[in-house]
Amino acid sequence: MLPYGRQSISEDDIQAVVDVLRGDWLTTGPAVAAFEARLGEISGGHRAVTATSGTAALHMAYAAAGISSGDTVISTPMTFVATTAMASVLGAKIVFADVEEDTALIDPDAVETLIDERTKVIAAVDYAGHPADYDRLTASAARVGALVLDDAAHSIGSSYRGRPVGDLADLTTFSFFPTKNLTTGEGGALVAKDPRIAQRAHEFHFIGLVRDADRFEITTEGPWHQEVHEFGFNYRLDDIACALGIAQLARLDAFKRRRAEITRRYDEALAQVDGVRTPIQRDDVDVIRHLYPVRILEGRRRQVFDRMRADGIGVQVNYMPVYWHPVYADAGYLRGMCPNAEMFYQEELSLPIHPELTDAQVDQVVDSLTRALR
Ligand SMILES: *Cc1c(COP(=O)(O)O)cnc(C)c1O
């Protein structure tokens, strides 16, 4: 099966991991610090904190933003469930804003009609790698004192109006799962513009331990002392994974170039195919194309999915609207709430795209899709 996404691991990547295994630090050593420093640099110079997954990074982001029960988080239904689940576990009420019909990104007009004084975070997702409209989301958030979060699991390497992902929102989270733009196996990271929020996220991912003597409430102990003010988790990413992350980050530009070549090849080949809509891109963004989501029209998505899978093409569907999950449906979220997201879901099909996909394989996918539509 030709997978819709997969990792690319070079000999240098392997050597970086082996070097850590031969060294002194397996965790919380120099590779963690170096990976966090590099992630911060490419994110506009803000502090980055690594995490054991993108989901953990989202949990850290909402906790560091101070989300608790009674707060509202406005988010998009066109995402992986973790985007909102990590706010729900902290007791937030999720308000789903519909997406734009063409990009499937959170619609700033919908956010504007839903936002109020209880809104603490607007959580956008850069679906398929395309940044959301952060200037408008930031303006809405500023009116009520909310923070903007960018779930950038798809978009590390993209930019919006000349600014890189990581610099677009108050909080940004990344995932380094193998299908994403770069990988550490499992892994993720958070970037925060406010250093106090970054420090709070750091402590949350480090069991809540406070190690800064200036902030100690107990001052009678010795040099070994550390203390907990707020409960945290152990979400630390280790040096083995971070060494892989550093090596992968050095290849991100090359990954981006290959993803762009594949995108052009699909765009050209599918432009003339009836019954298919190819993904669009706004003029003010530079996109690392994480997913290549086509729309299969006239109710034929299931037929095309089944036929392509039978052909050995690992097409995927991203995503069922989040509020359709029973955990949200049981809480009273009704189908029909976000019609654009639901229509998008009915038609969406993710074609394979990853750096090691060859031109011949792209042509094979196009051929399979064309035949599946007959
Ligand atoms: C992959 C993904 C996540 C979760 O990341 P994990 O590393 O798998 O926990 C969150 N949000 C989106 C949009 C994702 O694609």
The ligand as an SDF file (V2000), in Angstrom:
LIG
                    3D

 15 15  0  0  0  0  0  0  0  0999 V2000
   -1.3560   14.8990   14.4570 C   0  0  0  0  0  0  0  0  0  0  0  0
   -2.2090   16.0100   14.9600 C   0  0  0  0  0  0  0  0  0  0  0  0
   -2.3390   16.3060   16.3350 C   0  0  0  0  0  0  0  0  0  0  0  0
   -1.8020   15.4080   17.4160 C   0  0  0  0  0  0  0  0  0  0  0  0
   -0.4520   15.1500   17.3450 O   0  0  0  0  0  0  0  0  0  0  0  0
    0.1380   13.7800   17.9920 P   0  0  0  0  0  0  0  0  0  0  0  0
    1.6060   14.0230   17.9240 O   0  0  0  0  0  0  0  0  0  0  0  0
   -0.3150   12.6640   17.1120 O   0  0  0  0  0  0  0  0  0  0  0  0
   -0.3670   13.6780   19.3730 O   0  0  0  0  0  0  0  0  0  0  0  0
   -3.0580   17.4140   16.7080 C   0  0  0  0  0  0  0  0  0  0  0  0
   -3.6460   18.2000   15.7970 N   0  0  0  0  0  0  0  0  0  0  0  0
   -3.5820   17.9480   14.4750 C   0  0  0  0  0  0  0  0  0  0  0  0
   -4.2420   18.8760   13.5050 C   0  0  0  0  0  0  0  0  0  0  0  0
   -2.8740   16.8340   14.0220 C   0  0  0  0  0  0  0  0  0  0  0  0
   -2.8290   16.5800   12.7080 O   0  0  0  0  0  0  0  0  0  0  0  0
  1  2  1  0
  2  3  1  0
  2 14  2  0
  3  4  1  0
  3 10  2  0
  4  5  1  0
  5  6  1  0
  6  7  2  0
  6  8  1  0
  6  9  1  0
 10 11  1  0
 11 12  2  0
 12 13  1  0
 12 14  1  0
 14 15  1  0
M  END
$$$$
